[in-house]
Amino acid sequence: MATHFVIEGLKAAIDGKEILKGINLEIKGGEIHAIMGPNGTGKSTLASALMGHPKYEVTEGTAVLDGEDILEMGVDERALAGLFLAMQYPSEIPGVTNSDFLRSALNARLGEGNEISLIKFIRKMESKMKELEMNPEFAHRYLNEGFSGGEKKRNEILQMMLLDPKIVVLDEIDSGLDIDALRIVSQGVNAMRSKDRGFLIITHYQRLLNYITPDYVHVMMQGRIVKSGGPELAQRLENEGYDWVKEELGIVDETVGQA
């Protein structure tokens, strides 16, 4: 059965302030959905709430992945169920090498009794690193420590390629990337596109969508998805900004206070 992810009526708050005000979204395997919107409208809050960040309290709604509501799971259980988040600001973890982290994460995903052998893992990791034009030395460095912004983002895509998730959430994966890094990261995403995997891409810019063509583009304002369309919607937003959407829908120019 192809991957199916349905978010219904999702509301989330931080410190008692409601940020998400009822998100409805359906992602099927093989589809790429892009969410765009002004700063402070709740885009990154959506990503964090789906992954189970403790800072965000989900107050209503469901997020069902292949028949299971991930909102009832712990963070590790969500990852094991096939949800993956490439973070906007990946953390540095001194003392843990990149290769050790990746192998542990992959073995947790595969489950007890199905662990990958060290030799097979090294071959697989080296192959994916080559696709992403990553220096092999990065495998032996501490996780993200001393990495540039672009190197951290490539490392997130490396994790995605190794873990083989069902639903991938990319939270501004293009921020801080030069044109070469953007091309390489986009190639990694496109290589993972399949009927068994869906993508939710959060971005501010059309430039990423020049490399990764979305099936659907959604505009998010004031904690809600207010307009949806095809790739042409992203191009119009790039050319004209968001004022025409606000005017068309009668939206008062205010934000909900979170990215």
N, C-alpha and C positions, 0 to 999 in steps of 0.2 A: 504493500500500500504506500502510495506517495505521501510525502510529508505534508501535514496540514496543521497550521497554527492559527488559532482564532482568539483575538482579544475582544472582549465585550464589556462595555461600561466601566472601563478601568479608571479608578480615581485614586490619587495618591497625594499625601500631604507631608510637609516637613515642618516640624515644630508647631503643629496644629494649623498651618496655613495650607490650604488646598492648592496644589500645583496642577495636577492632572484632573480634568473635570468631566471625564467620560470619554475615553478613547475606544473607538471601535475600528478593528482592522483585521483583515483576513489575508494570510500569506500561504500560498500553496507551493509545493516543491517545484523548482524550476523558475520561480518568479523572483524578480528583484524589485523591491519597493523602496523608494527614496522619500524621506521626510525632510522638508525644507521649512524655514520660517524665520522670523526675526529673532534676535537675541532675547532670552528671557521668556520664551513661550512654553517651555517644558520639554523640549526635545531630548536633552540628555537625562532629564528626570525620568522619562519613559524608559530609556535604556537601563538606568540604574534600578528602577522599580522592578522591571522584568527579571533582572539578575538577582534581586534580593538584597540590595544594599541596605544595611540597617538604618541608615539615615532617613530613609523614605518609608513612610507608613502607607501601605495599601489599605484604603478604607472601603472600597467597593470594587466589584467586577471580577472577571475571570480571564485567564490566559491559558487556553487549552492546547497542548501540543500532543497530537496523535492520541487524543482521548483522555489525557491526563492534565489536570489543572496544576501548572507549575507553581502557582502562587501558594499552594499548600505544601510545597517542598522547601527544604533547606537549600542554601546556595550550592553546596556540593551535589545535591540530588538533581538540581536543575541542570548543572553541567553534565552529569551522567545521563540525563534524559535527552541530551542533544542540543542544549542551548549554549551558545557561545557569544561572548561580548569582547570585541576588540575596543579597548578603552581609549578615551581621548587623551588621558595622561597616564600611561602605563607606569606602574610602581617599580622602583629599584629595590632589589632584595640582595644585600651584601651577604656573602658566605654561601650562597647557593648558585652553582654554575648553571648556565643556560641549558646544557645538555641534561644535567641531573633533573632539573625542573621539568623539562619537556618529557623525559622518559617516565618520570613519576606520574605526570598528568595523563600521559597516553596509557600507561598500565592501569590507572584508576578507571579510565574510560573503557578499557577492554574487559576489566573485571578479573577477579581471582581465578586462576587456572588458565587464563588466556593471555598472560603477560608476554610482551614481545622480548625476544632474545636481544642481548646487548649488540651483537654483530648486525642483526637485522635492523635494529633501531638506528645504529650509526649509519648504515647504508642509506636508510630512508631519510634520515635527517640531512645527511650530506647532499642527497639528491635534491631535496626541497630547498636547501640553502643555495645550491647552485642556480636553481630556477629564479630565486630572488636576488641573485648576484650579491650574496652576503659573504663576507670574509670568513673562511672556515674557523679562524681563531675565535670568533664570537661564540662558538659552541662551548668554549672552555672559560669564558669570562663570566663574572657574576651577573645574575639576571638583570639586564637593563642598566647596570652600574657603569656610568661613563659613556653610555650610548647617546648619540645625537638624537634629536627628535625623529628624524627620518629612519634611523637605525632601530629605534624602539617600535616604530610603526611596522617596519618590515618584520620585526620579531613577532609582533602580534599576528601578522599574516602567516608566518611560519608555524605558530601554534595552531592556527586554524587549519592549515593544510595537514598537519600531523594528527590532529584530534578528530577530523572528519565529522563535524557536527551536523545536525539537521537544520537548525535555524541559526543564522549568523547575524548578529547585530553589530554594525560598524558605526561607532560613535565618533564622527568627525575624523575619520582615519586619514583624511587628506590635509588636515591642519599641520602646518609646519613643514610640508614636503616641497622640495624643489621639483622641477619638471621631470627629471630622470627618476627620482624616487617615486613620484606619482605614477609614472608609467609602469614601473616594476611592481608596485603594490597592486595596481589595477590589473596587471597581467595575472598576478597570483589569485585575485578574486575571480576573474573570468575563467581561469583554469579549474576552479572549484564549482562552477555552475553546473547543476544537474537536476534532474527531476526529483531527486531525493533530498534536495537542499533548497531552502529559501533564504533570501537575504533582506534585511532591513537596514538601509543605509541612511544615516543622519548626516546631513551636510548643509553647508551654507552656499556652496558654490557649484555652478554649472560645470566648471572645469573637470571635476571628478567624473561627472556624468557624460563627458565627452569620451571617456575611456571605458566606463562601465554603463552601458545603456540600460536604463530601468524599464520595466514593464509598466509601472505605475509611479506617479509622483503625487505626494500628498502635501498640502500646505497646513501647517500647524500654527494656531494662534490662540492665545489665552487658554492653553491647556486642552485644546480640542483640535481635531482634524476638521478643517472648515471647507476644504476644497480638494478634489482629486482629479487627476487626468493622466495623460500619457507624457512621454518625454518632451513634447512641445510645451507643456506647462512649465517645466524647469527653464526652458529657453526664454519664455516670456518673463518669468521672474527675474532672470539674469538681465534682460534688456530693460525692464520697466520697474523693477522693485516690487514691493508689496502693497503700495498705496492703492493700486487698482483693485486688489482683492478686498481690502478693507472697505473701499467705496462701494464695490459691487454687493458686498454682504452686509453693509451698514455696521461695521465693527468699529467700536471706539478705540482710539489709539492708546492702548495701555498694555502692559505685560503682566505676567503672573509672578515675575520675580526670580525665576530660575531658568537656566539654559535648557 
